[in-house]
């Protein structure tokens, strides 16, 4: 009987430890040493696989970071790291070995970019999180090569929390430094949730490209040229201000005398698709419109007061920036 009680106590103690370890990185704040130790150990367990896929990206005109997301060597990084499509670059693995790569597409709107390692082999890679899987308050950790690759120093790890996530930008207090741009941000499941973008001098002003931006524009980023603000200026223009919500892309404003106003688009309309292409983000909407020429005919499906409507509109020209 005594043995049974002791076994039960040990069993309950182990179960309690497992519960603490499982829940620690889901709590709003650590509630004691046990939580801090659990978070530390969780991070340690995730680092071997996540670090293996980190790369330093090197080109004649600069350097940055990136992360491999497929066995054939597709790398996610920042648009300002690759600069243009078709640029020959090199990636450097954690062991210092270099491999040739070529830049693909991306977008200056979100600062998302892709490149492809051209050497054929099976590369280490990480799992990408699904869209809409990150929330404010989530624990996260960032990897990178601040200042460029340094084998003696090794990879730099920073832990933090998601403090804002809206449209094409995620903000954290996971500190970034020059050279981190394009590097990965992970959740505490070891999934890639964002790519480092803009670095600030303030500890809570660290901005990242949410993985949602890549999911929404995957084929475009992989198969088309990098879209720049200069290219968008020459493309089509609808004339609406939008915000992406759970219900979809909501029109918050209609520019007077624009193609949208002439076609009857109204505030609070929810934009569903353009030319039968589903709209999954504000950035995707901008890319689809600006990829068309001014005066091009666009078929837009929208929802107004619960009813689905279809309108045709001849796009206008984007106003000159002031």
WOPECOR-V387672 format. One record per residue. N is the residue number from 1. RES is the residue in one letter. PHI is phi in whole degrees, 0 to 359 (NA if undefined). PSI is psi in whole degrees, 0 to 359 (999 if undefined). OMEGA is omega as a letter, one per 30 degrees, with the letter a starting at -180 (* if undefined). Layout:
n=(N & N)
res=(RES & RES)
phi=(PHI & PHI)
psi=(PSI & PSI)
omega=(OMEGA & OMEGA)
//
This chain:
n=(1 & 2 & 3 & 4 & 5 & 6 & 7 & 8 & 9 & 10 & 11 & 12 & 13 & 14 & 15 & 16 & 17 & 18 & 19 & 20 & 21 & 22 & 23 & 24 & 25 & 26 & 27 & 28 & 29 & 30 & 31 & 32 & 33 & 34 & 35 & 36 & 37 & 38 & 39 & 40 & 41 & 42 & 43 & 44 & 45 & 46 & 47 & 48 & 49 & 50 & 51 & 52 & 53 & 54 & 55 & 56 & 57 & 58 & 59 & 60 & 61 & 62 & 63 & 64 & 65 & 66 & 67 & 68 & 69 & 70 & 71 & 72 & 73 & 74 & 75 & 76 & 77 & 78 & 79 & 80 & 81 & 82 & 83 & 84 & 85 & 86 & 87 & 88 & 89 & 90 & 91 & 92 & 93 & 94 & 95 & 96 & 97 & 98 & 99 & 100 & 101 & 102 & 103 & 104 & 105 & 106 & 107 & 108 & 109 & 110 & 111 & 112 & 113 & 114 & 115 & 116 & 117 & 118 & 119 & 120 & 121 & 122 & 123 & 124 & 125 & 126 & 127 & 128 & 129 & 130 & 131 & 132 & 133 & 134 & 135 & 136 & 137 & 138 & 139 & 140 & 141 & 142 & 143 & 144 & 145 & 146 & 147 & 148 & 149 & 150 & 151 & 152 & 153 & 154 & 155 & 156 & 157 & 158 & 159 & 160 & 161 & 162 & 163 & 164 & 165 & 166 & 167 & 168 & 169 & 170 & 171 & 172 & 173 & 174 & 175 & 176 & 177 & 178 & 179 & 180 & 181 & 182 & 183 & 184 & 185 & 186 & 187 & 188 & 189 & 190 & 191 & 192 & 193 & 194 & 195 & 196 & 197 & 198 & 199 & 200 & 201 & 202 & 203 & 204 & 205 & 206 & 207 & 208 & 209 & 210 & 211 & 212 & 213 & 214 & 215 & 216 & 217 & 218 & 219 & 220 & 221 & 222 & 223 & 224 & 225 & 226 & 227 & 228 & 229 & 230 & 231 & 232 & 233 & 234 & 235 & 236 & 237 & 238 & 239 & 240 & 241 & 242 & 243 & 244 & 245 & 246 & 247 & 248 & 249 & 250 & 251 & 252 & 253 & 254 & 255 & 256 & 257 & 258 & 259 & 260 & 261 & 262 & 263 & 264 & 265 & 266 & 267 & 268 & 269 & 270 & 271 & 272 & 273 & 274 & 275 & 276 & 277 & 278 & 279 & 280 & 281 & 282 & 283 & 284 & 285 & 286 & 287 & 288 & 289 & 290 & 291 & 292 & 293 & 294 & 295 & 296 & 297 & 298 & 299 & 300 & 301 & 302 & 303 & 304 & 305 & 306 & 307 & 308 & 309 & 310 & 311 & 312 & 313 & 314 & 315 & 316 & 317 & 318 & 319 & 320 & 321 & 322)
res=(X & X & X & X & X & X & X & X & X & X & X & X & X & X & X & X & X & X & X & X & X & X & X & X & X & X & X & X & X & X & X & X & X & X & X & X & X & X & X & X & X & X & X & X & X & X & X & X & X & X & X & X & X & X & X & X & X & X & X & X & X & X & X & X & X & X & X & X & X & X & X & X & X & X & X & X & X & X & X & X & X & X & X & X & X & X & X & X & X & X & X & X & X & X & X & X & X & X & X & X & X & X & X & X & X & X & X & X & X & X & X & X & X & X & X & X & X & X & X & X & X & X & X & X & X & X & X & X & X & X & X & X & X & X & X & X & X & X & X & X & X & X & X & X & X & X & X & X & X & X & X & X & X & X & X & X & X & X & X & X & X & X & X & X & X & X & X & X & X & X & X & X & X & X & X & X & X & X & X & X & X & X & X & X & X & X & X & X & X & X & X & X & X & X & X & X & X & X & X & X & X & X & X & X & X & X & X & X & X & X & X & X & X & X & X & X & X & X & X & X & X & X & X & X & X & X & X & X & X & X & X & X & X & X & X & X & X & X & X & X & X & X & X & X & X & X & X & X & X & X & X & X & X & X & X & X & X & X & X & X & X & X & X & X & X & X & X & X & X & X & X & X & X & X & X & X & X & X & X & X & X & X & X & X & X & X & X & X & X & X & X & X & X & X & X & X & X & X & X & X & X & X & X & X & X & X & X & X & X & X & X & X & X & X & X & X & X & X & X & X & X & X)
phi=(NA & 299 & 298 & 298 & 295 & 299 & 299 & 295 & 298 & 298 & 297 & 294 & 297 & 296 & 298 & 297 & 298 & 296 & 296 & 299 & 296 & 290 & 269 & 301 & 274 & 255 & 280 & 297 & 207 & 301 & 252 & 166 & 300 & 302 & 294 & 298 & 294 & 297 & 296 & 299 & 292 & 297 & 299 & 300 & 289 & 271 & 295 & 306 & 285 & 290 & 293 & 296 & 264 & 286 & 229 & 264 & 257 & 235 & 217 & 299 & 261 & 153 & 214 & 197 & 233 & 194 & 215 & 277 & 239 & 211 & 298 & 272 & 95 & 281 & 244 & 263 & 206 & 262 & 300 & 287 & 281 & 277 & 80 & 215 & 278 & 83 & 277 & 281 & 221 & 230 & 245 & 242 & 280 & 304 & 277 & 95 & 288 & 253 & 220 & 287 & 210 & 226 & 286 & 254 & 251 & 161 & 208 & 286 & 298 & 263 & 75 & 272 & 212 & 227 & 215 & 239 & 289 & 268 & 284 & 275 & 188 & 271 & 261 & 293 & 213 & 246 & 274 & 271 & 290 & 286 & 298 & 61 & 260 & 254 & 231 & 300 & 101 & 293 & 289 & 208 & 214 & 247 & 240 & 179 & 238 & 300 & 80 & 98 & 295 & 217 & 298 & 293 & 284 & 88 & 283 & 259 & 245 & 230 & 254 & 187 & 224 & 285 & 245 & 197 & 205 & 213 & 53 & 260 & 223 & 247 & 241 & 223 & 254 & 276 & 301 & 246 & 227 & 304 & 103 & 286 & 312 & 92 & 285 & 268 & 241 & 243 & 270 & 271 & 254 & 81 & 263 & 288 & 248 & 191 & 239 & 298 & 235 & 252 & 256 & 237 & 281 & 270 & 296 & 254 & 251 & 245 & 245 & 225 & 271 & 299 & 298 & 304 & 298 & 290 & 301 & 291 & 234 & 306 & 295 & 295 & 297 & 280 & 243 & 243 & 286 & 301 & 271 & 246 & 298 & 296 & 293 & 297 & 300 & 271 & 269 & 289 & 215 & 267 & 100 & 231 & 255 & 231 & 222 & 273 & 239 & 300 & 281 & 134 & 273 & 265 & 284 & 257 & 199 & 237 & 286 & 303 & 65 & 274 & 301 & 297 & 296 & 296 & 274 & 91 & 294 & 237 & 300 & 80 & 298 & 251 & 281 & 257 & 206 & 232 & 51 & 69 & 264 & 299 & 261 & 247 & 197 & 297 & 296 & 299 & 300 & 298 & 296 & 298 & 291 & 286 & 282 & 266 & 270 & 304 & 81 & 294 & 272 & 242 & 261 & 245 & 259 & 218 & 244 & 230 & 54 & 86 & 256 & 273 & 236 & 231 & 232 & 246 & 219 & 272 & 295 & 258 & 259 & 291 & 300 & 296 & 294 & 253)
psi=(315 & 319 & 319 & 318 & 315 & 316 & 321 & 317 & 315 & 317 & 315 & 323 & 317 & 316 & 319 & 318 & 319 & 320 & 316 & 313 & 322 & 322 & 348 & 316 & 7 & 355 & 152 & 325 & 148 & 139 & 10 & 181 & 323 & 318 & 316 & 318 & 319 & 318 & 317 & 313 & 324 & 316 & 316 & 322 & 334 & 339 & 318 & 314 & 320 & 321 & 328 & 334 & 357 & 139 & 151 & 131 & 128 & 134 & 170 & 325 & 15 & 185 & 161 & 201 & 170 & 178 & 138 & 132 & 7 & 156 & 332 & 6 & 29 & 131 & 133 & 139 & 197 & 148 & 321 & 348 & 318 & 326 & 304 & 165 & 144 & 13 & 134 & 130 & 178 & 147 & 145 & 126 & 166 & 333 & 1 & 350 & 142 & 151 & 144 & 151 & 164 & 139 & 144 & 231 & 191 & 200 & 133 & 345 & 308 & 344 & 27 & 141 & 160 & 152 & 162 & 126 & 128 & 347 & 130 & 116 & 174 & 115 & 149 & 143 & 165 & 162 & 137 & 140 & 157 & 162 & 149 & 29 & 353 & 140 & 155 & 133 & 347 & 141 & 148 & 167 & 143 & 147 & 156 & 179 & 69 & 130 & 3 & 172 & 134 & 99 & 325 & 319 & 318 & 189 & 142 & 132 & 134 & 133 & 151 & 201 & 153 & 125 & 350 & 148 & 101 & 135 & 242 & 18 & 132 & 137 & 137 & 172 & 23 & 105 & 133 & 151 & 164 & 130 & 342 & 338 & 129 & 349 & 170 & 149 & 129 & 153 & 182 & 19 & 1 & 17 & 143 & 120 & 344 & 168 & 134 & 138 & 281 & 134 & 137 & 165 & 344 & 140 & 337 & 10 & 63 & 120 & 141 & 158 & 115 & 147 & 338 & 323 & 321 & 315 & 317 & 334 & 27 & 306 & 322 & 312 & 324 & 328 & 353 & 172 & 156 & 126 & 127 & 164 & 327 & 317 & 321 & 327 & 329 & 355 & 188 & 163 & 127 & 313 & 42 & 152 & 129 & 158 & 132 & 122 & 179 & 329 & 344 & 198 & 107 & 132 & 120 & 343 & 149 & 124 & 130 & 141 & 13 & 170 & 323 & 315 & 318 & 330 & 353 & 16 & 138 & 157 & 139 & 359 & 147 & 116 & 125 & 312 & 159 & 121 & 44 & 10 & 116 & 139 & 117 & 358 & 162 & 320 & 317 & 320 & 313 & 318 & 315 & 316 & 313 & 344 & 347 & 163 & 153 & 141 & 355 & 148 & 125 & 135 & 116 & 127 & 132 & 165 & 128 & 118 & 39 & 352 & 138 & 131 & 156 & 126 & 155 & 137 & 137 & 117 & 154 & 191 & 145 & 132 & 148 & 134 & 143 & 999)
omega=(l & l & a & a & l & l & a & l & l & a & l & l & l & l & l & l & l & a & l & a & a & a & a & a & l & l & l & l & l & a & l & a & a & l & a & l & l & l & l & a & l & l & l & a & a & a & a & a & a & l & a & a & l & l & l & a & a & l & a & a & l & a & l & a & l & l & a & a & l & a & a & l & l & a & l & a & l & l & a & l & a & l & l & l & l & l & l & a & l & l & l & a & a & l & l & a & a & l & l & l & l & a & l & a & a & a & l & l & a & a & l & l & l & l & a & l & a & l & a & l & l & a & l & a & a & l & l & l & l & l & l & a & a & a & l & a & l & l & l & l & a & l & l & l & l & a & a & a & l & a & a & l & a & a & l & a & l & a & l & l & l & a & l & a & a & l & a & a & l & l & l & l & l & a & l & l & l & a & l & a & a & a & a & l & a & l & a & l & a & a & l & a & a & l & a & a & a & a & l & l & a & a & a & a & a & a & a & l & l & l & l & a & l & l & a & a & a & a & l & a & a & a & a & l & l & l & a & l & l & l & l & a & a & a & a & a & l & l & l & l & a & l & a & l & l & a & a & a & a & l & l & l & l & a & a & l & l & l & l & a & a & a & l & l & a & l & a & l & l & a & a & a & l & a & l & l & a & l & a & l & l & a & l & l & l & a & a & a & a & l & l & a & l & a & l & l & l & l & a & l & a & l & l & a & l & a & l & a & l & l & l & a & l & a & l & l & l & l & l & l & a & *)
//
